[in-house]
Amino acid sequence: MKRSFIVIVLVSLFSSVYAQELVTLEQAIALALENNYDVRIAKTNLKAASTDNNFALAAFLPQLNGVGNYTVNDTDQEFRFENTANNRSGNAKSISYGGSLQLVWTLFDGTRMFATRERIEQLERQGTLQVKEQMVNTISAIITNYYDVIRQKQQLRAIQEQMSVNEERVKLAERKLQVGTGAKPELLQARVDLNAQRASVVQQETLINQLKENLNTLLDMKLPVSYDVADTILIDTSLQRDEVLGKVNTDNYGLLASQRSLFISQLAIKERKAELLPTLNFVGAYTVTHNDNVRLINPFSALQSDFQGINYGLTLNIPILNAFNTQRLVQQSRIAYDRQQLLFEQQRTTTNAAARNAYTNYQNALSILTIEEENILLAKENVSIALESFKRGISTFIELRTAQQSLETAYNRLINARYNAKVAETELLRLSGALLK
């Protein structure tokens, strides 16, 4: 009965594992670009800039306003003449109403409208670059998190592999103790080591679940509740230094967005300088008015009057003195441009230095990986020899345990070397803008 229960539990566990949906890196990236909050915020900012750009041409169009009025005049009036017989006084009341269309069209404003139009267009282009920059950063984060899960899965398999050796150590120690050729401390130490690895398995499984949850958070929880990732860390070993570093200044979206900010600052100077020049407007109006004199004091006033007509002309506004405010704003815009120039140069220097360091890390990681791949084979062979020697009674359990510890260390270094090489590759591709194709 007990054996049947264990079989049922094992079958349930394996069914749960195989029921997990496999999520590829490409699927995770696609979900992130669609659902990641940082990407969506960047897209929303771009949408705002695009909306401004869509309406930017309105600056070249005239302003047309409609005005309506309705007025009631109720006043006491008195008229005096030399001939007092003609004097009049009393209450007069009139009602007037009408409307007008008023047009103002700026014909020249020192080319400010053109500079504003171009600045708004450049802001939209900058927004596009910022969206791409955020996409690249998000892809980098997804790759790093995804392969971190794989790294911990490989670590779990390494622990489980070493557990099998410790289980055999326990069996051998028990048999030796039974036949009188072993010592109890050997058995106790073997069991302690086995229990430590069992605890490590639980801790490792917990860590894997936490990393999966972190990955799912980056995707706005769009992955299944239970899912699995691939088993292998794929590394591109063909990246060339000159080719990759050459793309940093041309394809790095952060640098391109900063360079666009520099151009926008230049346009802001043009806008401010345009305020020093005259502004020429065409103005016009079409007016309709009707007036009813309900009560008259002056017998010569009309009972009703109507007026309609058009007036138009040009107005020229010449700035002469405004407490030097315009000159101050021009100087401030130039200072802002100089500051942006420094920020761009600083970012370019920092980014290029980061790219060179990333390539050095990439090369070193590949070299270390080659060494660790060779070292793991040696460590495995060493454990195999030590285990056989222990079975035959040629070596002690201390020698076997030392070989196991060397294998554990070799596994840790190899798995970390693979992951570090992938992280270095990803960072290099991020800085060169190659993650977003």
Phi, psi and omega in degrees: 000317180296320180295321179297320179297317180297319179298317180297317180297315180297318178298320179296319180295315180294324178296320179296319181295312183288343179282348181292135180281132179279124178252121179278165178297321180297320178295318180297318179295317180299318178294323181294317181294339180265328191241345182300135185297319181297320178294318181294323177295317178298321178293324177294319176298321178295321179298322177295317179294322179294323178297316177299319182292324180296331181259006184294329180294342180297340179294338180269353183266157178286160173261127181237123181235144175255136181232131176236151179213150175218120187229135174244124177249120178232102188226154170267127184237153177215127179245129178242137179232169177297321175273102185299343179293340181266001180298143180224146175206156180153191182262131178241142181223135178219152178234129178227146177209158182178188180199165179207153171251125185243129184243132173229122182232115179282116180269328180209129177226036180074025182067017180295321182297327179289318178295321179295316179301316181291323179297317180295322177296319179292328176296322177294317178296321177296321177299322177297317178295322180292325175296315179296321178298316179294324177298315179298315179296322179291317177300317178300316179295321179295313180300314181298315180291319181299312181285341173292323175298316179298318179303314182289330174295318177296323177296321178296316179296323178296319178296317181295324178295319179289332177297322180298323177293318180293325177298320177291325176301317180297316181296316179297318180296322179295315181296318179297322180293323181293322182271358175087012179257357182245179179234146182297323178303327177297316179295316181297318180294322178296319179291322177299315180296321180294317179295324177298321179289325175298319177295323178296325177298315179298315179296321181292319178296322177297317179297319179299316179297321178295318179294323176297321179294320177297318178297318180295327178297321177297336181260015181059039174058039180269354178275159177299161179299319178241118180214165179231162178242176180294174183252347190243140173265112182268130183236130175273113183263010188256007183293131181257138187301304185297321181293315183289313182293330179294335181277348184298314183283344183253334187239356178286116188291330176295317177294318181296321178293321178294321177296323177294324176299325178296317179293322178296323177295324176297318180293327177297325176296317179299319179298316181292318180295331179295336180290347177279346184263160179295158176241127181248123180239143168263128181237147178201158180207144172242123189235138175231128182222139175232137183229129175245123173266100185288315177232131183244143170258318179274115183293346181270356178281148180282147176290324179220152174213144178231145178218136171212144182180172181240138171226146182205165180173191180239143174237136180240121180252114182250114178290126181247306180207124176224046180061030178059025182293320180296317178299322178296317180293325177297315180296321178296321179293325177292321177296319178298322177295315179299320178296317179295325177298316179295318179298318179296314180296322177296314180295321179296316179297315181296317182294318179294321177296319178297322179293318178296318177295321180297320179291322176298316177298321180297312180295316179296320180297320178294320179295316179296321180299318178300317179295316183290328177294324175287322184293325182293326178295319178295318181294320178296316179296322180296318178294319180299316179294317181296323180293317179295320179295323179293322178298321183275354180081014181281322182243167181267167179293335179294319178295320178295317181295323177296319178295321178297317179296323177295321178294319178299315178296319180296320177298314181300315181293319181295312182297317178292326178296319177298312182295317180297323177295320179292319178297318179296318177298316181297317180296321179296318179290326178296313182293331180269002178072014186275352180288335181251109184251000000 
